Amino acid sequence: MKRSLVLLLAMIGAFCSASAYNKTVCAADKHPFGLDDYSSLRSARPVAIAPDGKQVLYEVFWTGTSGPVYQDEWRLIDVSGTNSRKLDLPEHFRPFGFTKDGNSLYGTMPVADLPQLAIVPLGKGQPTQILALPSGVRDASISPDGTRFAVLADPREKDPLSKVHTVVENDRTSLYVVSVNGSGGAWWCPQLTDVVSVAWSLDATQVAVLTQWQKIGHHDVHSFVNICGGSGARQITEIPNAVTGLAWMKGGRDLAVVATNTPVLTPDHVWTVPVDGGAPTDRTPDLKGSALTLSGDALGNVWVELHRGVNSEIDAFRDGKLEPAFTWKGGSTVGLPASAAFSSSPDVQAVMIGDPSHSYALAVERNGSLEKITHEGDDVLANVALGEVKVVHWTSKDGTNLEGIVTFPADYVAGKKYRYLVLPHGGPEANDEVVFDDFSRLCAGLGFVVMQPQYRGSTGYGSDFLAAIYEHFGDRAYSDVDSATDFAIAQGWANPEKLAIFGWSAGGFMTSWTVTQTHRYKAAVEGAGITDWMSFIPTSDIGQVDYDRTLQEKDPTPLLKFSAVMYADRVTTPLLILHGEADLRVPTFQGREYYVLLAERGKTVRMVTYPGSPHFPRLAEQRRDVFKEIGDWLNRYDP
């Protein structure tokens, strides 16, 4: 569920109901954002910088109309923004970066249904080199001197009965180090079997390894930072919470991570740990935003993804301080930069940027500011009518200062009241960003004013705001979301007789809970939402105790008080429940239990599940059906 909204906006698209078109808009040259636009809208993200710093390897991705999401192609572009060309790579090869000579790419390629490490030459007629491990590989990174790979993989042989049964146990991930020519491979520090991420030392002699308690067998989350070499492992610190990111600082005496000392599991401050061992130190105790993760490059730069409200930026972490490095005017930088992979590389970075009027694109730093160098999606959006997007602020009833993003229909007229949809984000410890939001654009095309409230528990507003959700998801966060609707009505945007709510994941919880607390909404859609905390916390595939660490056998009351299933008799709002049948993050029975209880009480409810789908559908045709179901439901009960 973490940061689940960023994952939702990238994965769900738009549908358009002709009955909702404004006659004037439809008659014009431009049209509201619709399904065909969504399916063909292309975005770009950086993957790697060439060793000479002159080119960027990037991925262009789009949804398509059927089959797995996403469709993609791999391209090279000069950092000047010229000479973009598509690469002719083997089918299903997914590149991670360049080899040191710049003549090949390394990444993964399926072999006998397992992803294996592959080196693919950029020149034609050259053989592809494959390194095969018994259970495939999960990730790989090249050393700063370009001589070795650090590979993350399961050291066990593949279960020969994997098509007959599944053994329920934690995954295993260990570190395998091998020369780029495939020789000298060995499992380093084999006692480390719960590896989350690794980082090469700047001199390429050691690997920092982040391990973390896995779900099965542990109620809480603990993280451990280790130094690993050919002779063995050395644990240098333990952090009693979750950790993201891992990077060596210049000089090699410290490591940087993102961690927290709040009761929630979402890391939000930059900490350093001495390589010689010792307690970690919070270097950003007064941070007014949220550091989400970080990465380092071969030159010793440490880059931090920082949320400040609904805007995100990339900061450099130097001398124990954060310094803004990459910001995008009118939007956000999204994700950590592609940067120097080799100690001999020049200091060049490429970042992904987004704003409300364009799809994701690449930008590079030039003369002290970011310059956009790709324009995928502009051709599609040139024919689309887009309404205004505003960042708004209000105060909740208990005096909490709140922020949100409002998307208006393209034909919006000031003073006129519109259909209104409140869209609480997933996570819940995440945020909405000022980018092109497919779903908000879709609903605006249906005639809705769409509000994305940043309720307590959201990132971007400091630790106190983030941790306020602990044991208070169903009262504080709910109150904030409901106050967003009050604000929209007070502004004259929302018709109080035409209110709707939709959310996915943690936003699905907010929807399922809201309809037990108020009858003001005419229609509600809940996607993969938590409805029963008692069963959810132990059965989700990742630790979720950041909402309440209560052991259910000690006192079930805290887990039941915010469980919508306990209040099914209160619901009067027509509710649509959508859920993937293979969802391990929020198991499918969460939706089914709520559906059955509502149905036997005579409530207006419909449940639709998607075969094989995990937390979000991975097939384009399933997503199209999601959109059809949502549109039909809203038009039926909140026309």
C-alpha positions, -999 to +999 in steps of 0.1 A: +000+000+000+029+023+004+030+051-020+003+033-036-012+065-053+018+071-075+015+034-086-025+041-092-020+071-114+004+053-136-018+022-139-054+034-142-067+055-171-098+072-185-131+063-200-156+087-215-194+085-215-209+103-244-240+111-224-219+132-201-203+153-228-211+189-228-226+197-262-203+227-267-172+208-258-181+179-281-188+202-310-154+218-306-122+206-321-110+193-288-126+166-267-125+155-231-097+130-221-111+096-230-102+060-232-086+062-266-064+090-254-054+071-223-045+040-243-023+058-267-008+084-243+030+079-241+053+089-212+090+087-207+113+079-178+151+079-176+169+046-171+206+053-173+233+078-184+259+066-209+294+063-195+306+093-215+277+114-202+265+123-237+234+101-240+204+090-219+188+056-221+151+059-215+119+040-216+088+051-234+057+034-220+019+034-227-011+013-218-023+000-251-057-016-256-051-052-246-026-075-229-001-067-201+004-031-190+026-015-200+037-015-236+071+000-239+101+007-261+137+016-253+153+047-267+186+067-267+186+105-268+215+129-267+216+151-236+211+180-259+176+167-266+184+157-302+189+124-320+163+103-303+162+068-317+146+035-309+168+006-299+165-028-315+167-051-285+157-087-279+121-092-270+113-090-233+148-077-225+146-051-198+178-029-195+191-016-162+221+003-175+253+004-196+285-016-194+316+006-188+326+006-225+292+020-234+288-006-262+263-029-244+234-028-220+228-051-190+195-061-176+172-091-174+158-115-200+135-144-195+151-178-199+128-209-193+103-185-176+129-171-152+145-136-155+182-140-159+211-114-161+218-106-198+243-083-215+231-072-249+255-054-273+241-022-290+259-032-322+242-056-346+255-092-350+270-095-315+260-123-292+240-118-260+257-130-228+235-147-203+243-154-166+218-179-153+211-186-116+189-215-104+159-193-095+165-164-117+176-129-107+156-100-092+180-070-096+215-062-106+239-032-103+273-027-118+303-017-098+318+019-101+349+004-118+327-015-143+342-049-135+315-067-115+278-071-109+260-073-076+230-095-083+200-101-060+186-135-063+170-165-045+199-189-038+176-219-037+168-242-066+134-236-082+108-258-066+102-287-091+066-289-078+059-251-082+030-258-106+015-284-082+018-266-049+029-234-033+049-235+000+039-206+022+071-190+035+090-158+032+109-151+000+147-153+002+170-128-015+208-130-012+237-113-029+256-129-058+287-111-071+301-120-105+325-105-131+310-088-161+324-116-183+306-142-162+336-156-143+343-158-106+307-157-095+300-165-058+274-159-031+287-132-009+276-132+028+252-161+023+238-157+058+220-126+046+188-140+031+164-110+036+182-085+014+162-054+004+188-034-015+226-030-020+250-003-028+286-006-041+313+013-022+329+040-043+361+020-045+342-011-057+356-033-030+326-037-007+288-038-009+265-022+017+235-044+022+202-035+037+182-064+052+148-063+068+125-086+088+099-101+065+062-105+073+059-141+082+073-147+117+074-110+127+047-086+139+070-055+137+095-043+112+133-040+119+160-031+094+197-039+095+226-023+076+256-046+068+289-043+051+296-073+029+328-083+012+343-115-002+354-126+033+320-121+050+294-098+065+296-072+093+264-057+107+269-021+115+235-010+129+199-020+135+170+004+130+137-006+147+116+005+118+114+004+080+142+019+059+144+029+022+174+038+001+211+031+007+241+051-005+277+057+004+287+092+013+318+108-002+349+097+017+334+063+024+330+068+062+292+070+063+262+055+047+230+074+041+195+059+044+159+072+048+144+061+081+120+073+109+114+072+146+077+077+143+051+049+151+043+046+114+064+025+090+070+051+063+106+065+064+106+103+061+140+116+073+176+113+061+199+095+085+235+086+084+253+055+098+291+052+104+306+024+083+327+014+113+294+008+132+273+028+156+239+044+161+222+061+132+218+099+133+189+118+120+204+146+099+171+163+091+152+165+124+134+197+115+124+187+080+091+204+069+085+178+042+091+141+038+122+124+024+108+092+007+139+075-005+175+082-018+202+068-040+238+074-046+260+074-077+296+065-085+308+100-079+296+101-043+265+122-049+235+113-028+201+122-043+169+124-021+133+123-033+116+149-012+079+157-010+069+192+000+031+191+001+018+181-034+051+190-051+081+167-052+117+176-059+151+160-059+176+173-033+213+167-030+224+155+004+258+171+011+277+178+043+248+166+064+223+190+047+196+188+020+200+212-009+174+215-037+189+202-069+160+195-093+126+212-092+101+215-121+081+247-122+044+241-122+048+204-115+069+178-099+101+158-104+090+122-101+115+095-090+152+096-084+175+106-112+195+085-136+231+094-127+267+085-132+272+047-128+310+047-131+338+066-112+351+078-146+318+092-157+310+129-159+286+145-134+253+143-155+218+135-144+184+130-160+151+131-142+114+124-149+092+154-147+054+158-147+028+186-147-010+187-150-010+194-187+016+170-200+025+133-197+058+123-179+089+135-197+127+136-193+147+166-183+184+174-178+201+202-159+213+230-181+226+264-169+212+259-134+177+248-143+159+218-158+153+216-195+128+192-209+142+170-237+114+146-246+078+153-256+060+120-258+022+125-254+021+160-266+005+149-299-023+131-281-030+159-257-030+186-284-065+173-293-078+171-257-097+198-238-083+201-203-098+220-174-078+240-148-060+223-120-056+242-087-038+235-054-061+246-026-059+251+011-085+250+039-087+244+077-106+214+091-131+217+119-104+209+145-080+235+131-057+213+110-043+231+080-050+210+049-041+210+012-056+194-019-056+193-057-088+202-076-094+193-112-122+211-130-141+201-161-129+217-193-162+237-197-162+248-161-181+281-155-175+299-122-206+301-100-221+269-114-223+239-091-211+206-105-211+169-098-184+163-073-160+134-066-136+132-037-107+110-044-087+101-013-053+087-022-039+053-014-009+045+008-022+060+031+013+073+039+017+088+004+006+119-014-010+132-046+014+152-068+010+180-093+012+158-124-011+146-152-036+126-132-054+103-156-083+094-133-090+130-123-090+140-160-114+112-167-139+122-141-136+159-151-146+147-186-177+132-171-187+166-156-172+161-121-151+186-101-125+162-086-109+168-052-077+150-040-074+158-003-040+154+015-054+140+048-034+135+080-011+106+073+000+120+039+037+126+031+050+160+024+039+178+056+064+167+082+066+138+107+039+150+131+013+152+102+024+118+089+023+100+122-011+115+132-027+086+113-014+061+138-045+046+155-066+074+140-072+064+103-109+062+109-114+095+127-086+121+119-080+111+083-118+106+077-125+140+092-100+156+068-114+139+037-150+149+047-138+185+054-126+186+018-161+181+006-173+208+030-147+231+015-157+223-021-194+230-013-185+263+004-165+274-026-195+269-048-179+242-069-198+212-056-235+205-058-243+191-024-270+169-040-245+153-064-216+141-043-196+109-049-165+092-034-140+068-048-107+054-036-083+025-041-063+005-015-061+029+015-084+052-004-107+021-007-107+019+031-116+055+033-146+049+009-158+018+027-155+036+061-170+069+049-203+053+038-207+039+074-203+074+088-223+097+066-252+095+041-242+126+021-227+107-009-251+096-036-226+070-050-194+053-038-168+031-054-143+011-033-113-005-050-093-031-031-101-015+002-096-026+038-129-034+055-118-056+084-086-046+102-087-077+124-080-100+095-062-076+072-031-068+094-020-105+097-029-115+061-015-087+040+018-096+022+037-067+039+038-053+074+008-029+080+011-023+117+017+014+112-020+018+117-021+000+150+004-024+166-023-040+188-021-078+191-056-090+183-057-116+210-048-090+236-075-065+227-094-066+194-113-033+201-088-010+184-089-032+152-127-034+152-135+002+158-125+014+123-136-018+105-165-010+081-178-046+084-188-038+120-212-011+108-226-025+076-262-019+088-255+019+087-248+021+050-273+037+027-250+049-001-250+026-032-215+010-032-195-006-060-167-029-048-138-037-072-111-062-063-084-083-079-087-120-073-050-125-067-045-095-045-021-102-017-017-067-005-054-063+005-067-099+002-098-103-019-119-115+010-118-080+024-141-069-003-162-101-004-169-100+034-182-065+031-202-073+000-219-103+016-228-084+048-242-055+028-262-077+005-278-097+033-289-064+048-306-054+016-281-026+007-275-015-028-241-031-036-223-047-065-189-065-064-168-072-095-135-092-093-107-096-118-092-130-124-054-132-119-053-095-109-031-085-080-036-052-061-041-033-094-052-050-127-023-057-150-043-063-182-054-034-202-088-050-209-094-054-172-087-018-166-111-009-193-137-028-175-128-011-142-135+022-160-168+010-175-180-002-141-171+031-124-187+052-151-219+031-152-222+032-114-217+070-111-241+077-139-267+054-124-267+067-089-252+102-091-263+114-126 
